[in-house]
Amino acid sequence: MQQRSNSQSIHNEGRLFLAILVIEKSQLQSVRHAAAVYDIPRTTLQRRRTGTTL
């Protein structure tokens, strides 16, 4: 079961990275749209872009 969690985490990190990349390259204009396209939480994407840690 641990391996499934690790692979899911890697998959999620990849989607976050791609979403940030397309926003920075101005291919998508809004964080909300990028979050929807890459199926990731909008708040997580916003926090990653600003460097906020919990």
KEKE-3310 file (N, C-alpha, C; in steps of 0.2 Angstrom, whole numbers, plus 5000, padded with zeros to 4 digits):
npx = (5004:5010:5018:5009:5004:5016:5018:5006:5008:5020:5014:5005:5013:5020:5009:5007:5019:5018:5007:5011:5022:5015:5007:5017:5023:5014:5004:4992:4980:4975:4975:4965:4960:4971:4972:4960:4962:4973:4968:4970:4971:4966:4971:4982:4990:4991:4998:5010:5015:5018:5027:5023:5023:5017)
npy = (4994:5006:5009:5013:5025:5033:5033:5040:5052:5057:5058:5068:5079:5080:5085:5097:5104:5105:5113:5125:5128:5131:5142:5151:5152:5159:5152:5148:5158:5160:5154:5147:5141:5133:5125:5118:5112:5103:5096:5098:5104:5121:5130:5124:5125:5139:5142:5135:5142:5155:5151:5149:5141:5129)
npz = (5000:5003:4992:4982:4988:4987:4973:4969:4975:4968:4956:4958:4962:4950:4942:4948:4946:4932:4930:4936:4928:4915:4919:4922:4909:4903:4896:4902:4909:4922:4939:4944:4932:4928:4939:4937:4925:4927:4937:4951:4968:4970:4980:4984:4973:4972:4984:4982:4971:4977:4987:4999:5015:5026)
capx = (5000:5015:5021:5004:5004:5022:5017:5001:5011:5024:5010:5002:5019:5021:5004:5008:5024:5016:5002:5015:5025:5011:5006:5023:5024:5008:4999:4985:4980:4972:4977:4959:4959:4976:4970:4955:4965:4977:4965:4974:4968:4968:4974:4989:4994:4993:5003:5017:5018:5020:5032:5020:5024:5012)
capy = (5000:5012:5011:5016:5032:5036:5034:5045:5058:5059:5060:5075:5083:5082:5089:5104:5107:5107:5119:5131:5130:5134:5148:5155:5153:5162:5148:5148:5165:5160:5149:5143:5137:5128:5120:5113:5108:5098:5092:5099:5110:5128:5133:5121:5128:5146:5141:5133:5148:5160:5149:5148:5134:5128)
capz = (5000:5003:4985:4979:4990:4984:4966:4968:4977:4963:4950:4960:4961:4942:4939:4951:4942:4925:4931:4938:4922:4910:4921:4921:4902:4901:4892:4905:4912:4929:4943:4944:4926:4928:4944:4935:4919:4930:4942:4958:4972:4968:4985:4984:4967:4974:4989:4978:4967:4981:4991:5006:5019:5032)
cpx = (5004:5017:5015:5003:5010:5021:5012:5004:5016:5020:5007:5007:5020:5015:5005:5013:5022:5011:5006:5019:5021:5008:5011:5025:5018:5003:4992:4986:4979:4974:4971:4958:4965:4974:4965:4957:4969:4975:4969:4970:4971:4972:4981:4993:4996:4998:5010:5019:5021:5026:5029:5021:5019:5015)
cpy = (5006:5014:5015:5024:5036:5038:5040:5052:5061:5061:5067:5080:5085:5086:5096:5107:5109:5113:5125:5133:5133:5141:5153:5157:5157:5158:5147:5154:5165:5154:5144:5138:5132:5123:5115:5109:5102:5094:5092:5104:5117:5131:5130:5124:5135:5146:5140:5139:5153:5158:5148:5141:5134:5127)
cpz = (5000:4997:4982:4981:4987:4977:4965:4970:4972:4957:4952:4960:4954:4940:4942:4947:4935:4925:4932:4931:4916:4912:4920:4914:4899:4896:4895:4909:4920:4933:4944:4938:4926:4933:4941:4929:4922:4935:4949:4962:4971:4974:4986:4979:4969:4979:4986:4974:4971:4986:4998:5009:5025:5038)
residu = (MET:GLN:GLN:ARG:SER:ASN:SER:GLN:SER:ILE:HIS:ASN:GLU:GLY:ARG:LEU:PHE:LEU:ALA:ILE:LEU:VAL:ILE:GLU:LYS:SER:GLN:LEU:GLN:SER:VAL:ARG:HIS:ALA:ALA:ALA:VAL:TYR:ASP:ILE:PRO:ARG:THR:THR:LEU:GLN:ARG:ARG:ARG:THR:GLY:THR:THR:LEU)
# end
